[in-house]
Amino acid sequence: MGKFMEYQKLHVKQAVTKPMQSNGDSPGPVAGVVIDMLCSQIMDVADELGIPKYSFFPSCAGSLGVYLHLLTLYDELNVDVAKFKNDRVTELHIPCFTNPIPAGVLPDVILDKAGAELILDHAKRIRETKGVIMNTFMELETQTIQTLSCDLPPLYPVGPILNMILRGDSLLESKGAHKNSDIINWLDDQPPLSVVFLCFGSLGEFSKEQLKEIADALQNCGFRFIWSLRQAQKDDITGLTEFAYPKEVCPKSFLIVRLGLEKS
């Protein structure tokens, strides 16, 4: 992806320069450039043109906190983060988290040497920007956002970012909301701060054995929960789909015991 973005620099420069030139001697209409974290090479174009640059981080603030902590281990302590693969003993004390996390549960891309170098290089360049736009909100990640604010340019939590349906200038609903209305109604009936939400992102794929372990833990913890349970599509890396038959990966008593109490 790094090479691909390098090839795009010229095209981006032309696209940004054109409206600036068309404005004659007046100030250019381009006030700034918002760049996805994984497209940090485009920051070079903004620097060349003298345009303020902002980073867009589409994941939660906690993910960025993990990357920045690993970057510190890598740069300042010369720690090869790939060594944590399959490590079930080491715990990482990450400043923006209250509790330590097992090193072995880090995302696979970070536990791969090449992947780690790529991700950490992108994370490093976030500090060069004038601000970071994040897909989160203060009420969800208060401690994390406050901690990161001490170490980064201004943070702008603008989430949650939803795929909404528009009709003219009117906002109707998020796409798929009609399918999830029963979940919202169920949530409205629960006591405050009583529901655990599990969602592992657009590429959060688990084996059936791992899913059964998660289901057992949910069943034994006694908390209400909503679990976005999805599976990878065969020969398709573009995303996940919902399980057509959740019983394939859940304990036999799971759906029966939790019926009417949790959505799974």
C-alpha positions as CSV (number, residue, x, y, z in Angstrom):
1,M,0.0,0.0,0.0
2,G,2.9,2.3,0.7
3,K,4.1,2.1,-2.9
4,F,0.6,2.6,-4.2
5,M,0.2,5.8,-2.2
6,E,3.6,7.0,-3.5
7,Y,2.3,6.6,-7.0
8,Q,-0.8,8.7,-6.1
9,K,1.2,11.8,-4.9
10,L,1.3,13.4,-8.3
11,H,-2.4,12.9,-8.9
12,V,-3.3,14.3,-5.5
13,K,-1.0,17.3,-6.1
14,Q,-2.7,18.0,-9.4
15,A,-6.2,17.7,-7.9
16,V,-5.4,20.0,-5.1
17,T,-3.4,22.5,-7.2
18,K,-6.1,23.0,-9.8
19,P,-8.7,24.8,-7.7
20,M,-5.9,26.9,-6.1
21,Q,-4.7,28.1,-9.5
22,S,-8.1,28.8,-10.8
23,N,-8.6,31.4,-8.0
24,G,-6.0,33.8,-9.5
25,D,-4.4,36.1,-6.9
26,S,-7.1,35.5,-4.3
27,P,-6.5,33.2,-1.4
28,G,-6.9,29.6,-2.5
29,P,-10.1,27.7,-1.7
30,V,-8.2,24.8,-0.1
31,A,-8.1,25.5,3.6
32,G,-6.6,22.1,4.5
33,V,-6.2,18.5,3.6
34,V,-7.7,15.6,5.6
35,I,-5.6,12.5,5.2
36,D,-6.5,8.9,6.2
37,M,-3.9,7.6,8.7
38,L,-2.9,4.8,6.3
39,C,-2.3,7.4,3.5
40,S,0.3,9.4,5.4
41,Q,2.6,9.7,2.3
42,I,0.1,12.3,1.0
43,M,1.2,14.5,3.9
44,D,4.3,15.3,1.7
45,V,2.0,16.8,-0.9
46,A,0.4,19.1,1.7
47,D,3.8,20.1,3.0
48,E,5.0,20.9,-0.6
49,L,2.0,23.1,-1.3
50,G,2.1,24.7,2.2
51,I,-1.4,23.5,3.1
52,P,-2.4,22.6,6.6
53,K,-2.8,18.8,7.0
54,Y,-5.1,16.9,9.3
55,S,-5.2,13.2,10.0
56,F,-8.4,11.1,9.9
57,F,-8.3,8.1,12.2
58,P,-11.4,5.9,11.4
59,S,-10.9,3.5,14.4
60,C,-11.4,4.2,18.1
61,A,-9.1,6.3,20.2
62,G,-7.9,3.2,22.1
63,S,-6.5,1.7,18.9
64,L,-4.4,4.8,18.3
65,G,-3.3,4.8,21.9
66,V,-2.0,1.2,21.4
67,Y,-0.1,2.1,18.2
68,L,1.5,5.1,19.9
69,H,2.6,3.1,22.9
70,L,4.1,0.4,20.6
71,L,5.8,3.2,18.7
72,T,7.4,4.4,21.9
73,L,8.6,0.8,22.7
74,Y,9.9,0.5,19.1
75,D,11.7,3.9,18.8
76,E,12.9,4.6,22.3
77,L,13.5,1.1,23.8
78,N,14.3,-0.8,20.6
79,V,11.6,-3.4,21.2
80,D,10.6,-5.6,18.3
81,V,6.8,-5.7,18.8
82,A,6.6,-8.7,16.5
83,K,8.1,-10.8,19.3
84,F,4.8,-10.5,21.2
85,K,3.2,-13.0,18.8
86,N,1.8,-15.9,20.7
87,D,3.0,-14.3,24.0
88,R,0.5,-15.2,26.7
89,V,2.6,-13.9,29.6
90,T,3.7,-10.4,28.9
91,E,1.3,-7.6,29.9
92,L,1.5,-4.1,28.3
93,H,0.7,-1.1,30.5
94,I,-0.6,1.4,28.0
95,P,-1.1,4.9,29.4
96,C,-4.6,5.5,28.0
97,F,-5.9,2.2,29.4
98,T,-6.8,1.7,33.1
99,N,-5.8,-2.0,33.1
100,P,-2.9,-3.8,31.3
101,I,-3.6,-5.9,28.3
102,P,-2.0,-9.2,27.3
103,A,0.6,-8.6,24.5
104,G,-0.6,-11.7,22.6
105,V,-4.0,-10.2,21.9
106,L,-2.6,-7.3,19.7
107,P,-3.9,-7.2,16.1
108,D,-2.1,-9.6,13.8
109,V,-0.9,-6.8,11.6
110,I,1.1,-5.4,14.5
111,L,2.6,-8.8,15.3
112,D,3.9,-9.1,11.8
113,K,7.3,-7.4,11.4
114,A,6.6,-5.8,8.1
115,G,3.0,-4.9,9.1
116,A,4.2,-3.4,12.4
117,E,6.8,-1.1,10.7
118,L,4.1,0.1,8.2
119,I,1.5,0.9,10.9
120,L,4.0,2.5,13.3
121,D,5.4,4.7,10.6
122,H,1.9,5.9,9.8
123,A,1.2,6.5,13.5
124,K,4.5,8.5,13.9
125,R,3.4,10.9,11.2
126,I,0.2,11.8,13.0
127,R,2.2,14.1,15.2
128,E,3.1,16.2,12.2
129,T,-0.5,17.2,11.6
130,K,-2.4,20.2,12.9
131,G,-5.1,18.0,14.3
132,V,-6.6,14.4,14.4
133,I,-10.2,13.7,13.4
134,M,-11.4,10.6,15.2
135,N,-14.3,8.3,14.8
136,T,-15.2,8.3,18.5
137,F,-16.9,10.5,21.1
138,M,-15.9,11.8,24.5
139,E,-18.6,10.0,26.4
140,L,-17.3,6.6,25.1
141,E,-13.6,7.1,25.5
142,T,-13.1,9.9,28.0
143,Q,-9.9,8.7,29.7
144,T,-8.3,7.7,26.4
145,I,-9.1,11.0,24.6
146,Q,-7.8,13.0,27.6
147,T,-4.6,11.0,27.8
148,L,-3.9,11.3,24.0
149,S,-4.6,15.0,24.1
150,C,-1.4,15.4,26.2
151,D,0.7,13.8,23.5
152,L,-0.9,14.8,20.1
153,P,-2.1,17.8,18.1
154,P,-5.7,18.8,18.9
155,L,-8.2,15.9,18.8
156,Y,-11.6,16.2,17.1
157,P,-13.8,13.3,18.1
158,V,-16.6,13.4,15.5
159,G,-18.1,9.9,15.9
160,P,-19.9,7.8,15.7
161,I,-19.7,8.1,11.9
162,L,-22.8,6.4,10.5
163,N,-23.9,5.5,7.0
164,M,-27.0,7.6,6.9
165,I,-29.9,7.9,4.4
166,L,-30.5,11.4,3.1
167,R,-33.6,12.7,1.3
168,G,-32.9,16.2,0.0
169,D,-31.6,18.1,3.1
170,S,-33.4,15.8,5.5
171,L,-31.7,13.1,7.5
172,L,-33.9,10.0,7.7
173,E,-32.1,7.1,9.3
174,S,-29.0,4.9,9.2
175,K,-28.9,2.3,6.5
176,G,-30.2,-1.0,7.8
177,A,-31.9,0.7,10.8
178,H,-35.2,-1.0,10.0
179,K,-33.5,-4.4,10.7
180,N,-32.1,-3.2,14.0
181,S,-35.1,-1.4,15.4
182,D,-35.8,-4.4,17.7
183,I,-32.3,-4.1,19.1
184,I,-32.7,-0.4,19.8
185,N,-36.0,-1.0,21.5
186,W,-34.5,-3.7,23.6
187,L,-31.6,-1.4,24.6
188,D,-34.1,1.3,25.6
189,D,-35.6,-1.1,28.1
190,Q,-32.3,-1.9,29.9
191,P,-31.0,-0.2,33.0
192,P,-28.2,2.4,32.4
193,L,-24.6,1.1,32.1
194,S,-25.8,-2.5,32.1
195,V,-25.1,-3.8,28.5
196,V,-21.8,-5.0,27.1
197,F,-21.3,-4.4,23.4
198,L,-19.0,-6.7,21.4
199,C,-17.9,-5.7,17.9
200,F,-14.5,-6.5,16.5
201,G,-14.6,-4.3,13.4
202,S,-14.9,-4.9,9.7
203,L,-12.1,-7.5,9.7
204,G,-12.6,-9.0,13.1
205,E,-12.7,-12.7,12.0
206,F,-12.5,-15.5,14.5
207,S,-12.4,-19.3,14.2
208,K,-15.4,-21.3,15.4
209,E,-13.4,-22.5,18.4
210,Q,-12.6,-18.9,19.4
211,L,-16.2,-17.8,18.9
212,K,-17.4,-20.6,21.2
213,E,-14.9,-19.4,23.9
214,I,-16.4,-15.9,23.6
215,A,-19.9,-17.3,23.8
216,D,-19.0,-19.3,26.9
217,A,-17.5,-16.3,28.6
218,L,-20.6,-14.2,27.8
219,Q,-22.9,-16.9,29.1
220,N,-20.9,-17.2,32.4
221,C,-20.4,-13.5,33.0
222,G,-24.1,-12.8,33.8
223,F,-24.2,-9.4,32.0
224,R,-26.6,-8.3,29.3
225,F,-24.9,-8.0,26.0
226,I,-25.2,-7.3,22.3
227,W,-22.7,-9.2,20.1
228,S,-22.1,-8.3,16.5
229,L,-21.4,-11.9,15.3
230,R,-20.0,-12.0,11.8
231,Q,-18.0,-14.3,9.6
232,A,-15.6,-13.9,6.6
233,Q,-17.0,-14.4,3.2
234,K,-15.2,-17.1,1.2
235,D,-12.6,-15.8,-1.2
236,D,-13.5,-12.3,-0.3
237,I,-11.3,-10.0,1.8
238,T,-13.6,-6.9,1.5
239,G,-15.5,-7.6,4.7
240,L,-17.6,-9.8,6.9
241,T,-21.2,-11.0,6.8
242,E,-23.6,-11.9,9.6
243,F,-23.8,-15.6,10.5
244,A,-26.8,-17.1,8.9
245,Y,-26.9,-19.9,11.6
246,P,-25.4,-18.6,14.9
247,K,-26.1,-22.0,16.5
248,E,-23.1,-23.4,14.5
249,V,-20.7,-21.5,16.8
250,C,-22.6,-21.0,20.0
251,P,-23.1,-23.5,22.8
252,K,-26.3,-25.6,22.5
253,S,-27.8,-23.9,25.5
254,F,-26.7,-20.4,24.5
255,L,-29.6,-19.1,22.4
256,I,-32.2,-20.9,24.6
257,V,-30.8,-19.5,27.9
258,R,-30.3,-16.0,26.6
259,L,-33.5,-15.7,24.6
260,G,-35.3,-12.5,25.5
261,L,-32.4,-11.4,27.6
262,E,-29.6,-10.7,25.2
263,K,-29.4,-10.1,21.5
264,S,-26.8,-12.4,19.8
